[in-house]
Amino acid sequence: MNRILVVLPSWVGDVCMATPVLRHLAAEHPTARIIAFGRPMLASLMDGLPFVHGFIPGSMRGRAAIAELGAVRKGQFDAVLLLPNSMRSALFSRLSGIPERVGTARDGRAWLLTHPFAQTRRMKSAVDFYADLAQWWTRSPLSDRVIELRVRAHEVAGAGALLLEATPRTHADAERAAARDLILLNPGANRLDKRWPGDSFARAAAAIRAQHSSAGTLQIAVTGSRSEATLCADIAGRCGAVDLCARGITLGSLKGILQRTALLITNDTGPRHMAAALNTPTIALFGPTDWRWTPLNYPLERRLVAEPFLTEDRVADDHPHECAIDRIAVGDVVGAAGQLLAARDAAESHRDPSRIPS
C-alpha cells in the first residue's frame, strides 16, 4: 500500500487513544503515507507525530461533505481504516471510491465495507477497541498501546504567551519556562453529570496552593472550551487562578501547557487523555461514567470515583444517583494531589542533587 487514510473519531480523548493504531500502521507499511481525516480542530493533535504524514479536515456532514469527498478522491488512497462506528463514516468511505474499506461491522453497515470486523463489545478502552481492529486487519499483533502526542515549538511559545511570560532569550531561560510549575484545573465535560462542582475545584486548588506554598513558583490555571467560559471564569475568580479559556487557549497551546504542568485535576474528558500522552501527573474524577470504559496504562494517574465500593458486576453508568460525581470529597483530591506533587519533588531532587534538602 502506498497511501492509507485513517478516519479519526470525533472526540479528543478517542483521537489520543487512536495514536497506537497510527503508529502501528506506519510500522507495518513503512513506505506508505498515512493520512488522517477528521474534524478541523483535531489537526493540532496530529501535528508533530512522525507517523502521520498529512491531515484532511472534514466532518462528513451537509454540503461540505461533497468537497471533502473530492479531497479524499484526489488522494488516491489504497485503503481506508474507519475508527468511528457510524453509518455515516461507512457510507462516506464507500462513496469515496477507496478500494479497501476496513471497519467494525456494526449497525448494519457491513455491506459498505470490504473488510468488516465483528468486534465484541466487552468493557475495554478505546485504545483496545481500535488496536483489535488494526491488528485483525494487518494480521500483526499490536502490543505497544501507549498513547502519544508531540509538542511543537510554536505550541510551547503559545503556552508561554497564554501565561504572559516573556520570550526566552537563552537556552537556560527556555528550560526554566518549560519547568513543571503549574496546577491545571479542567472543570468542563460534555455532560453536566460528569462535572465535579466548580466550587469543589476552587476549594481544592486553594488548599493545594496553601499546602505547597513553599514551592514558590506553583501557579493555578483553569482551562476549558469556549462553551465553558463562564464556568472557568467563576472558578478562576474564586481561587485566584489564570483563566486560560478567557485568553483563548487552543488544543495546540493546551499541549504546550500540559507539557509543563505539575498536576492536572480533570473530569473524565479529552485533556485527561492528552495528559497521559504527554506524561503529565493527573487526578481523574469519575462520577456516573465507569472508568473501566477508558482505562489508561498510565502510572502517573490517580483515579477518584464517586462510589469506590460499587461491586464489579455493576457499571457506574447505570447508577447515576449512587455515582453522583459531587460525592467525591475535596479532601480526597487534595490528598491525592499531595502524593503526586511529593513524588514529583522526590524525582526532581534525585535528578538534581542541589535540590535535596539539607
C-alpha positions, 0 to 999 in steps of 0.5 A, spaced: 500 500 500 502 506 498 497 511 501 492 509 507 487 514 510 485 513 517 478 516 519 479 519 526 473 519 531 470 525 533 472 526 540 479 528 543 480 523 548 478 517 542 483 521 537 489 520 543 487 513 544 487 512 536 495 514 536 497 506 537 493 504 531 497 510 527 503 508 529 502 501 528 500 502 521 506 506 519 510 500 522 507 495 518 507 499 511 513 503 512 513 506 505 506 508 505 503 515 507 498 515 512 493 520 512 488 522 517 481 525 516 477 528 521 474 534 524 478 541 523 480 542 530 483 535 531 489 537 526 493 540 532 493 533 535 496 530 529 501 535 528 508 533 530 507 525 530 512 522 525 507 517 523 502 521 520 504 524 514 498 529 512 491 531 515 484 532 511 479 536 515 472 534 514 466 532 518 462 528 513 456 532 514 451 537 509 454 540 503 461 540 505 461 533 505 461 533 497 468 537 497 471 533 502 469 527 498 473 530 492 479 531 497 479 524 499 478 522 491 484 526 489 488 522 494 488 516 491 488 512 497 489 504 497 485 503 503 481 506 508 481 504 516 474 507 519 475 508 527 468 511 528 462 506 528 457 510 524 453 509 518 455 515 516 463 514 516 461 507 512 457 510 507 462 516 506 468 511 505 464 507 500 462 513 496 469 515 496 471 510 491 477 507 496 478 500 494 479 497 501 474 499 506 476 496 513 471 497 519 467 494 525 461 491 522 456 494 526 449 497 525 448 494 519 453 497 515 457 491 513 455 491 506 459 498 505 465 495 507 470 490 504 473 488 510 468 488 516 470 486 523 465 483 528 468 486 534 465 484 541 463 489 545 466 487 552 468 493 557 475 495 554 478 502 552 478 505 546 485 504 545 483 496 545 477 497 541 481 500 535 488 496 536 483 489 535 481 492 529 488 494 526 491 488 528 485 483 525 486 487 519 494 487 518 494 480 521 500 483 526 499 483 533 499 490 536 502 490 543 505 497 544 498 501 546 501 507 549 498 513 547 502 519 544 502 526 542 508 531 540 509 538 542 511 543 537 515 549 538 510 554 536 505 550 541 510 551 547 511 559 545 503 559 545 503 556 552 508 561 554 504 567 551 497 564 554 501 565 561 504 572 559 511 570 560 516 573 556 520 570 550 526 566 552 532 569 550 537 563 552 537 556 552 537 556 560 531 561 560 527 556 555 528 550 560 526 554 566 519 556 562 518 549 560 519 547 568 513 543 571 510 549 575 503 549 574 496 546 577 491 545 571 484 545 573 479 542 567 472 543 570 468 542 563 465 535 560 460 534 555 455 532 560 453 536 566 453 529 570 460 528 569 462 535 572 465 535 579 462 542 582 466 548 580 466 550 587 469 543 589 475 545 584 476 552 587 476 549 594 481 544 592 486 548 588 486 553 594 488 548 599 493 545 594 496 552 593 496 553 601 499 546 602 505 547 597 506 554 598 513 553 599 514 551 592 514 558 590 513 558 583 506 553 583 501 557 579 493 555 578 490 555 571 483 553 569 482 551 562 476 549 558 472 550 551 469 556 549 462 553 551 465 553 558 467 560 559 463 562 564 464 556 568 472 557 568 471 564 569 467 563 576 472 558 578 478 562 576 475 568 580 474 564 586 481 561 587 485 566 584 487 562 578 489 564 570 483 563 566 486 560 560 479 559 556 478 567 557 485 568 553 483 563 548 487 557 549 487 552 543 488 544 543 495 546 540 497 551 546 493 546 551 499 541 549 504 546 550 501 547 557 500 540 559 507 539 557 509 543 563 504 542 568 505 539 575 498 536 576 492 536 572 485 535 576 480 533 570 473 530 569 473 524 565 474 528 558 479 529 552 485 533 556 485 527 561 487 523 555 492 528 552 495 528 559 497 521 559 500 522 552 504 527 554 506 524 561 503 529 565 501 527 573 493 527 573 487 526 578 481 523 574 474 524 577 469 519 575 462 520 577 456 516 573 461 514 567 465 507 569 472 508 568 473 501 566 470 504 559 477 508 558 482 505 562 489 508 561 496 504 562 498 510 565 502 510 572 502 517 573 494 517 574 490 517 580 483 515 579 477 518 584 470 515 583 464 517 586 462 510 589 469 506 590 465 500 593 460 499 587 461 491 586 464 489 579 458 486 576 455 493 576 457 499 571 457 506 574 453 508 568 447 505 570 447 508 577 447 515 576 444 517 583 449 512 587 455 515 582 453 522 583 460 525 581 459 531 587 460 525 592 467 525 591 470 529 597 475 535 596 479 532 601 480 526 597 483 530 591 487 534 595 490 528 598 491 525 592 494 531 589 499 531 595 502 524 593 503 526 586 506 533 587 511 529 593 513 524 588 514 529 583 519 533 588 522 526 590 524 525 582 526 532 581 531 532 587 534 525 585 535 528 578 538 534 581 542 533 587 542 541 589 535 540 590 535 535 596 534 538 602 539 539 607 
